[in-house]
Amino acid sequence: MIVEDGREILIRVRGLAKSFGTHQIWESLNLDVYRGEILAIVGGSGQGKSVLMRVITGLVRPDNGVVTLFGQEEHTLSPEARLEIERRWGILFQDGALFSSLTVLQNIEVPMREHLDLSQSMMDNLAFLKLSMVGLPPEAAHKYPSELSGGMRKRAGLARALALDPEIVFLDEPTAGLDPIGATEFDHLIRKLQQTLGLTVYMVTHDLDTIFTVCDRVAVLADKKIVRTGSPQELQRTPDHPWIEEYFCGERARAASPTEERRVVS
Ligand SMILES: Nc1ncnc2c1ncn2[C@@H]1O[C@H](COP(=O)(O)OP(=O)(O)OP(=O)(O)O)[C@@H](O)[C@H]1O
């Protein structure tokens, strides 16, 4: 376990480098993710936000650098230890990534089948519990993904990400494609889950409303590294990088930010 200033660091990334062919995405990227926080990774298109999530979760290999997961360096893990670690997180991909041939309940049970040894009725009970945690009605259990709205699919994907009672969930653009009401409801759901379960949330997002409503901290990807971390309000007050200035001080950011900032500009 890594503890710094009394806070536990669940994930530490140091000196990460990654290229695809001749295209270098990062040169030397550093990042810490603290237990219990809601962290947003932001940055311009193509800066490698999605790739970073894939590197941390082991889906993509970096060219250089060290990823430490729950205090253990990723490259030192045995296959068994890696599997143990994978049980400690859940991932919600952008489109929900549900299996279309499985019902919602069966989708939620996929990680349980992979990692646990439970009876069918036990898995069903747990899956129904996850459904209610994400605000889906029991009737949704036997539907196929194609029979659900976009918002319901996201919730079903989140229920699957929560299947193994993870300590951290990775969310890739959780509100993308949702209407404003659906997006606001999803933001509240994320905050509620973080508060009630003590979850750590790592999310890639472009959504300023989400950032200002639910995120404790933001990490900004630019110039092939994380150029700044801080609360959304700190970044807005002292935008010390052109991209941060453009993003956090533009009209859309002012509309999304809490009353204090809005009053200043009105
Ligand atoms: N498997 C891959 N092979 C080659 N290039 C890739 C691969 N995956 C990602 N890239 C490239 O890496 C860069 C970063 O991609 P990534 O999707 O992480 O960006 P992003 O910051 O999430 O962008 P956006 O905000 O547009 O989603 C892009 O230039 C992308 O084309």
The ligand as an SDF file (V2000), in Angstrom:
LIG
                    3D

 31 33  0  0  0  0  0  0  0  0999 V2000
   -4.5850    0.5740  -31.1050 N   0  0  0  0  0  0  0  0  0  0  0  0
   -4.1350    1.7150  -31.6140 C   0  0  0  0  0  0  0  0  0  0  0  0
   -3.3420    1.7220  -32.6910 N   0  0  0  0  0  0  0  0  0  0  0  0
   -2.8600    2.8710  -33.2250 C   0  0  0  0  0  0  0  0  0  0  0  0
   -3.1490    4.0930  -32.7220 N   0  0  0  0  0  0  0  0  0  0  0  0
   -3.9420    4.1410  -31.6560 C   0  0  0  0  0  0  0  0  0  0  0  0
   -4.4840    2.9630  -31.0380 C   0  0  0  0  0  0  0  0  0  0  0  0
   -5.2430    3.3420  -29.9850 N   0  0  0  0  0  0  0  0  0  0  0  0
   -5.1760    4.6790  -29.9270 C   0  0  0  0  0  0  0  0  0  0  0  0
   -4.4090    5.1640  -30.9240 N   0  0  0  0  0  0  0  0  0  0  0  0
   -4.0860    6.5800  -31.1450 C   0  0  0  0  0  0  0  0  0  0  0  0
   -3.6390    7.1070  -29.9360 O   0  0  0  0  0  0  0  0  0  0  0  0
   -4.0680    8.4560  -29.7700 C   0  0  0  0  0  0  0  0  0  0  0  0
   -4.7900    8.6270  -28.4810 C   0  0  0  0  0  0  0  0  0  0  0  0
   -6.0370    7.9440  -28.5410 O   0  0  0  0  0  0  0  0  0  0  0  0
   -7.1500    8.0440  -27.4190 P   0  0  0  0  0  0  0  0  0  0  0  0
   -8.3730    7.3730  -27.9590 O   0  0  0  0  0  0  0  0  0  0  0  0
   -6.6170    7.5500  -26.1390 O   0  0  0  0  0  0  0  0  0  0  0  0
   -7.3570    9.6060  -27.3330 O   0  0  0  0  0  0  0  0  0  0  0  0
   -8.3720   10.3980  -26.4210 P   0  0  0  0  0  0  0  0  0  0  0  0
   -7.5890   11.3990  -25.6610 O   0  0  0  0  0  0  0  0  0  0  0  0
   -9.1980    9.4400  -25.6180 O   0  0  0  0  0  0  0  0  0  0  0  0
   -9.2210   11.1220  -27.5480 O   0  0  0  0  0  0  0  0  0  0  0  0
  -10.7960   11.4830  -27.6520 P   0  0  0  0  0  0  0  0  0  0  0  0
  -11.0400   12.5870  -26.6610 O   0  0  0  0  0  0  0  0  0  0  0  0
  -10.9330   11.9630  -29.0580 O   0  0  0  0  0  0  0  0  0  0  0  0
  -11.5680   10.2260  -27.3540 O   0  0  0  0  0  0  0  0  0  0  0  0
   -4.9040    8.7760  -31.0160 C   0  0  0  0  0  0  0  0  0  0  0  0
   -4.0900    9.4400  -31.9350 O   0  0  0  0  0  0  0  0  0  0  0  0
   -5.3060    7.4060  -31.5260 C   0  0  0  0  0  0  0  0  0  0  0  0
   -5.4990    7.4360  -32.9030 O   0  0  0  0  0  0  0  0  0  0  0  0
  1  2  1  0
  2  3  1  0
  2  7  2  0
  3  4  2  0
  4  5  1  0
  5  6  2  0
  6  7  1  0
  6 10  1  0
  7  8  1  0
  8  9  2  0
  9 10  1  0
 10 11  1  0
 11 12  1  0
 11 30  1  0
 12 13  1  0
 13 14  1  0
 13 28  1  0
 14 15  1  0
 15 16  1  0
 16 17  2  0
 16 18  1  0
 16 19  1  0
 19 20  1  0
 20 21  2  0
 20 22  1  0
 20 23  1  0
 23 24  1  0
 24 25  2  0
 24 26  1  0
 24 27  1  0
 28 29  1  0
 28 30  1  0
 30 31  1  0
M  END
$$$$
